[in-house]
Amino acid sequence: MHTLRKRLRARGNRWARRRHGSQLSPVELQRNRIYILPTKAGIIFCLMLFVILIGSMNYNNSMGLALAFTLGSFVLICMHHCHRNLLALQVRYGDAEPVFAGQNARIPVTLINNRGYRRLDLKLGLDGETIDAIDLQGQDSQTFYLTYTTRHRGRFAMERLQISCRYPCGLFQAWTWIYWDTAVLVYPAPAGRTQLPQYSGGIAAGRTAIIHGDDEMAELREFQPGDNLSRVAWKNLARSDTMNTKTFNALAEEDLWIEWTGSDLTGTEERLSQLTQWVVAARQQGRRFGLRLPDVEITPDDNPVHVRRCLTALALFP
């Protein structure tokens, strides 16, 4: 029974996907997008109503017939309001921020009610998980975040968003599916037993490059108009009557290269996790670093865009 239900659900998903196709944000829910069926409580209620109707007809009981027709009208009104609760609702969705594997991605979804009446008991679902019921006031909008549990690195497309309701009495459930063009980028989980290397490419640890700066005096040169007087070698002037200016050098660290061959791990996923940990550590230390992967080389830099580019390359590594 469970297998049959699963097959029927999968076939229904494929049919709805072909019927609606992918939708660009925002999406307005029209009548041809909204489905409605009775719930278990609704089926039991209708069966009870049918028994009352048959019994009243059999015994020619006018009070029973009046009750059956009154309850039947109530069922039709509930069905109308349940369908109306979703009709013309606008849905706007955005992209989730990249996360590391094992973290929860948060996908923003905004519901917009352009009608003057309230919409009650709305539920949003993603991959079988739903958030609490939502009440939306007339001429109002609210933004909610759906949670997607990530397990592996890569780019994962969201299959569909489901919006449903059982308002007003739980006798019917109306729902719609939105097939959206959005995806979650998942970086490898940062992990590894090796600390960030302090050198790369065979450069000895602690080796530095010399650039012009203010750390260490390098030499004296002849004074030129416009030189800072605080850098004049006054003691040398007193001894030799020659006015010279002191020049300085600064010590700068070599650019760090985070390389595929820099880890002694053999598994692809373990190695990617180690490289991700080094990228995060280099960012935290403010180091300029580059990334070398098979068929990919990203030149050194230290800004947030560069960090994201490196993490993306690790996430999408074949």
Phi, psi and omega per residue, in radians:
M1 nan -0.737 3.135
H2 -1.122 -0.708 3.125
T3 -1.142 -0.718 3.117
L4 -1.101 -0.742 3.119
R5 -1.108 -0.696 3.130
K6 -1.133 -0.714 3.131
R7 -1.155 -0.754 3.121
L8 -1.096 -0.685 3.119
R9 -1.155 -0.734 3.118
A10 -1.122 -0.696 3.113
R11 -1.147 -0.690 3.087
G12 -1.122 -0.652 3.100
N13 -1.114 -0.746 3.140
R14 -1.146 -0.698 3.125
W15 -1.113 -0.775 3.141
A16 -1.160 -0.607 3.117
R17 -1.130 -0.767 3.111
R18 -1.151 -0.626 -3.071
R19 -1.250 -0.731 -3.040
H20 -1.737 -0.613 -3.074
G21 1.228 3.136 3.115
S22 -1.299 2.455 -3.078
Q23 -2.004 2.323 3.061
L24 -1.479 2.534 3.127
S25 -1.314 2.446 -0.054
P26 -1.498 2.807 -3.140
V27 -2.047 2.300 3.048
E28 -1.854 2.260 -3.059
L29 -1.402 1.967 3.091
Q30 -1.751 3.038 -3.050
R31 -1.065 -0.634 -3.090
N32 -1.298 -0.059 3.120
R33 -1.807 -0.168 -3.004
I34 -1.815 2.249 3.108
Y35 -1.944 2.618 -3.130
I36 -2.565 2.371 3.111
L37 -2.527 2.710 3.075
P38 -1.239 2.567 3.050
T39 -1.447 -3.137 3.083
K40 -1.060 -0.745 3.099
A41 -1.101 -0.662 3.113
G42 -1.150 -0.687 3.115
I43 -1.127 -0.758 3.127
I44 -1.119 -0.708 3.128
F45 -1.092 -0.755 3.135
C46 -1.156 -0.671 3.079
L47 -1.102 -0.739 3.094
M48 -1.093 -0.711 3.116
L49 -1.108 -0.670 3.124
F50 -1.143 -0.704 3.115
V51 -1.113 -0.733 3.113
I52 -1.087 -0.755 -3.126
L53 -1.113 -0.802 -3.131
I54 -1.130 -0.750 3.131
G55 -1.122 -0.700 -3.141
S56 -1.182 -0.658 3.104
M57 -1.200 -0.631 -3.110
N58 -1.188 -0.679 -3.104
Y59 -1.751 0.113 3.120
N60 0.945 0.819 -3.085
N61 -1.701 1.871 -3.094
S62 -1.164 -0.614 3.122
M63 -1.153 -0.673 3.091
G64 -1.156 -0.681 3.100
L65 -1.146 -0.709 3.115
A66 -1.086 -0.719 3.112
L67 -1.123 -0.753 -3.128
A68 -1.089 -0.774 -3.133
F69 -1.202 -0.608 3.103
T70 -1.148 -0.797 3.114
L71 -1.168 -0.606 3.077
G72 -1.113 -0.703 3.072
S73 -1.116 -0.668 3.110
F74 -1.078 -0.718 3.128
V75 -1.102 -0.752 -3.140
L76 -1.134 -0.675 3.108
I77 -1.140 -0.728 3.103
C78 -1.061 -0.742 3.132
M79 -1.095 -0.747 3.136
H80 -1.086 -0.816 -3.102
H81 -1.207 -0.579 3.106
C82 -1.127 -0.780 3.108
H83 -1.160 -0.723 -3.128
R84 -1.138 -0.431 -3.106
N85 -1.141 -0.446 3.119
L86 -1.795 -0.359 -3.024
L87 -1.084 2.292 3.093
A88 1.202 0.209 3.028
L89 -1.260 2.358 3.123
Q90 -1.769 2.457 -3.101
V91 -2.205 2.191 3.082
R92 -2.143 2.265 -3.122
Y93 -2.178 2.748 3.127
G94 -2.230 -3.111 3.133
D95 -1.579 2.554 3.086
A96 -1.411 2.557 3.046
E97 -1.201 2.509 3.114
P98 -1.036 2.549 3.123
V99 -2.351 2.935 3.044
F100 -1.534 2.641 -3.122
A101 -0.984 2.337 -3.092
G102 1.741 -0.318 3.089
Q103 -1.555 2.865 3.119
N104 -1.645 2.180 3.041
A105 -1.446 2.456 -3.120
R106 -1.989 2.063 -3.077
I107 -1.823 2.065 -3.118
P108 -1.345 2.306 3.085
V109 -2.300 2.224 3.139
T110 -1.952 2.235 3.050
L111 -1.780 2.287 -3.077
I112 -2.127 2.129 3.122
N113 -1.875 1.822 -3.139
N114 -1.577 0.034 3.126
R115 -1.661 2.902 -3.088
G116 -1.486 -0.167 -3.116
Y117 -1.764 2.800 -3.136
R118 -1.368 2.654 3.019
R119 -2.066 2.134 -2.983
L120 -2.028 2.659 3.006
D121 1.064 0.694 3.065
L122 -1.425 2.460 3.116
K123 -2.273 2.370 3.089
L124 -1.902 2.387 -3.117
G125 -2.332 2.560 3.111
L126 -2.492 2.068 -3.127
D127 0.942 0.739 3.073
G128 1.484 -0.151 3.133
E129 -1.772 2.314 -3.125
T130 -2.104 2.701 3.036
I131 -1.711 3.006 -3.083
D132 -1.071 2.797 -3.131
A133 -1.045 2.500 -3.064
I134 -2.063 2.348 3.013
D135 -1.926 2.205 -3.066
L136 -2.059 2.105 -3.130
Q137 -1.281 2.848 3.105
G138 -1.120 2.465 -3.126
Q139 0.939 0.820 -3.080
D140 -2.398 2.871 3.068
S141 -2.534 2.610 3.111
Q142 -2.475 2.565 3.114
T143 -1.915 2.319 3.132
F144 -2.218 2.817 -3.113
Y145 -2.111 2.081 3.058
L146 -1.541 2.448 -3.088
T147 -1.747 2.257 3.075
Y148 -2.084 2.073 -3.103
T149 -1.408 2.091 -3.129
T150 -1.664 2.541 -3.138
R151 -2.227 -0.536 -3.081
H152 -2.304 2.789 3.097
R153 -1.280 2.842 3.081
G154 2.214 -3.016 3.078
R155 -1.925 2.099 -3.048
F156 -2.022 2.124 3.114
A157 -1.409 2.365 3.077
M158 -1.331 2.230 -3.044
E159 -1.183 -0.970 -3.084
R160 -2.903 2.751 3.039
L161 -1.923 2.312 3.109
Q162 -1.955 2.305 3.052
I163 -2.096 2.235 -3.062
S164 -2.477 2.895 3.052
C165 -2.746 2.717 3.051
R166 -2.186 0.346 3.100
Y167 -1.248 2.474 0.171
P168 -1.736 -0.410 -2.979
C169 -2.130 0.089 3.129
G170 1.362 0.198 3.122
L171 -1.421 -0.444 -3.136
F172 -2.288 2.673 2.998
Q173 -2.137 2.123 3.042
A174 -1.829 2.467 -3.123
W175 -2.659 2.864 3.042
T176 -2.549 2.722 3.074
W177 -2.024 2.388 3.059
I178 -2.076 2.040 3.093
Y179 -1.639 1.954 -2.950
W180 -1.942 2.730 3.106
D181 -1.728 1.273 3.096
T182 -2.435 2.703 -3.087
A183 -2.542 2.775 3.102
V184 -1.963 2.197 3.075
L185 -1.615 2.165 -3.071
V186 -2.029 2.061 3.083
Y187 -1.370 2.739 3.017
P188 -1.060 2.569 3.103
A189 -1.189 2.205 3.135
P190 -1.199 2.049 -3.125
A191 -2.781 2.672 3.113
G192 2.764 2.793 -3.094
R193 -1.757 -0.062 -3.085
T194 -1.839 2.321 3.120
Q195 -1.290 2.858 3.135
L196 -1.041 2.173 3.107
P197 -1.089 2.546 3.109
Q198 -1.664 0.019 3.097
Y199 -2.620 2.944 -3.139
S200 -2.692 2.825 3.050
G201 1.073 0.492 3.117
G202 1.433 0.094 3.110
I203 -1.378 2.337 -3.084
A204 -1.160 2.595 3.136
A205 -1.088 2.391 3.108
G206 1.517 -0.096 3.126
R207 -1.178 2.455 -3.083
T208 -2.299 2.822 3.039
A209 -1.815 2.577 -3.121
I210 -1.744 2.193 3.102
I211 -2.326 2.904 3.102
H212 -1.228 2.275 -3.122
G213 -2.929 -2.540 -3.018
D214 -2.273 0.270 -3.009
D215 -1.476 -0.802 -2.968
E216 -2.476 2.331 -3.128
M217 -1.199 2.360 -3.103
A218 -1.799 -0.913 -3.070
E219 -2.862 3.024 3.043
L220 -1.839 2.504 3.038
R221 -2.341 2.913 -3.092
E222 -1.156 2.386 -3.128
F223 -1.098 2.409 3.104
Q224 -2.187 2.534 3.126
P225 -0.980 2.319 -3.106
G226 1.757 -0.190 3.101
D227 -1.159 2.584 3.109
N228 -1.155 2.189 -3.100
L229 -1.152 -0.391 3.126
S230 -1.213 -0.279 3.140
R231 -1.771 0.136 3.066
V232 -1.269 2.365 3.121
A233 -1.401 1.472 -3.024
W234 -1.166 -0.651 3.128
K235 -1.126 -0.728 3.100
N236 -1.133 -0.603 3.088
L237 -1.127 -0.674 -3.135
A238 -1.186 -0.527 -3.109
R239 -1.476 -0.649 -2.967
S240 -2.111 0.014 -3.101
D241 1.007 0.362 3.080
T242 -1.955 2.244 -3.075
M243 -1.609 1.987 -3.137
N244 -2.107 2.800 3.109
T245 -2.050 2.380 3.120
K246 -1.427 2.375 3.044
T247 -1.962 2.623 -3.041
F248 -2.193 2.699 3.006
N249 -2.049 2.676 3.025
A250 -2.068 2.670 3.131
L251 -1.755 2.180 -3.135
A252 -2.098 2.444 3.131
E253 -1.261 2.576 3.045
E254 -1.179 2.625 3.031
D255 -1.101 2.412 -3.139
L256 -1.584 2.371 3.045
W257 -1.930 2.126 3.033
I258 -1.667 1.988 -2.951
E259 -2.063 2.635 3.093
W260 -1.023 -0.639 -3.118
T261 -1.480 0.016 -3.111
G262 -1.378 -0.202 3.131
S263 -1.878 2.505 3.129
D264 -1.575 0.117 3.112
L265 -1.308 2.620 -3.081
T266 -1.790 -0.583 -3.130
G267 -1.261 2.469 -3.110
T268 -1.097 -0.847 -3.078
E269 -1.174 -0.690 3.104
E270 -1.117 -0.690 3.132
R271 -1.178 -0.711 3.109
L272 -1.120 -0.652 3.091
S273 -1.134 -0.688 3.100
Q274 -1.122 -0.784 3.120
L275 -1.109 -0.654 3.094
T276 -1.107 -0.713 3.092
Q277 -1.078 -0.678 3.116
W278 -1.175 -0.686 3.107
V279 -1.070 -0.777 3.131
V280 -1.114 -0.748 -3.141
A281 -1.137 -0.718 3.113
A282 -1.097 -0.688 3.103
R283 -1.127 -0.742 -3.133
Q284 -1.152 -0.564 -3.141
Q285 -1.513 -0.060 -3.132
G286 1.242 0.439 -3.117
R287 -1.443 2.522 2.921
R288 -1.395 2.267 -3.093
F289 -2.558 2.713 3.015
G290 -2.120 2.942 -3.093
L291 -2.237 2.272 3.071
R292 -2.118 2.038 3.022
L293 -2.110 2.863 3.041
P294 -0.985 2.115 3.126
D295 1.250 0.136 3.121
V296 -2.408 2.279 3.037
E297 -2.419 2.172 3.133
I298 -2.009 2.090 -3.050
T299 -1.160 2.691 -3.045
P300 -1.110 2.516 3.043
D301 -2.896 3.107 -3.110
D302 -2.469 0.298 -3.113
N303 -1.648 2.875 -3.103
P304 -1.046 -0.601 3.122
V305 -1.109 -0.699 3.116
H306 -1.129 -0.725 3.128
V307 -1.077 -0.773 3.137
R308 -1.135 -0.642 3.124
R309 -1.114 -0.716 3.125
C310 -1.165 -0.773 3.130
L311 -1.124 -0.625 3.092
T312 -1.119 -0.730 3.101
A313 -1.070 -0.671 3.110
L314 -1.211 -0.670 -3.118
A315 -1.160 -0.641 -3.061
L316 -1.715 0.211 3.129
F317 -1.055 2.353 -3.081
P318 -1.027 nan nan
